[in-house]
């Protein structure tokens, strides 16, 4: 009788890795969601209600465990950040260096 390998982690890490492309993506997604869950629990008494509550019912009280359960249940998915239009985030570093090097004379002589 073959028995599955018991782990302390539920859901198993193998199941979670099927939901994302890499371990790094899994850790990043779970950490961000855990911060959101923690912020939700911290603001409950203030009555603000602008945070998204946990999307699964869980016996776990730790935000990271709840985040992993949400990922396993396909309640939380990773999306790419929207791309900025060309030219909006570009900075002319040569001009900035010239301004910094030239200064405006306020920092001299004290």
Secondary structure in CASP SS format (residue, H / E / C, confidence):
PFRMAT SS
TARGET T0000
AUTHOR 0000-0000-0000
METHOD secondary structure of the structure
MODEL  1
X C 1.00
X C 1.00
X C 1.00
X C 1.00
X C 1.00
X C 1.00
X C 1.00
X C 1.00
X C 1.00
X C 1.00
X C 1.00
X C 1.00
X H 1.00
X H 1.00
X H 1.00
X H 1.00
X H 1.00
X C 1.00
X C 1.00
X C 1.00
X C 1.00
X C 1.00
X H 1.00
X H 1.00
X H 1.00
X H 1.00
X H 1.00
X H 1.00
X H 1.00
X H 1.00
X H 1.00
X H 1.00
X H 1.00
X H 1.00
X H 1.00
X H 1.00
X H 1.00
X H 1.00
X H 1.00
X H 1.00
X H 1.00
X H 1.00
X C 1.00
X H 1.00
X H 1.00
X H 1.00
X C 1.00
X C 1.00
X C 1.00
X C 1.00
X C 1.00
X C 1.00
X C 1.00
X C 1.00
X C 1.00
X C 1.00
X C 1.00
X C 1.00
X C 1.00
X C 1.00
X C 1.00
X C 1.00
X H 1.00
X H 1.00
X H 1.00
X H 1.00
X H 1.00
X H 1.00
X H 1.00
X H 1.00
X H 1.00
X H 1.00
X C 1.00
X C 1.00
X C 1.00
X C 1.00
X C 1.00
X C 1.00
X C 1.00
X C 1.00
X C 1.00
X C 1.00
X C 1.00
X C 1.00
X C 1.00
X C 1.00
X C 1.00
X C 1.00
X C 1.00
X C 1.00
X C 1.00
X C 1.00
X H 1.00
X H 1.00
X H 1.00
X H 1.00
X H 1.00
X H 1.00
X H 1.00
X H 1.00
X H 1.00
X H 1.00
X C 1.00
X C 1.00
X C 1.00
X C 1.00
X C 1.00
X C 1.00
X C 1.00
X C 1.00
END
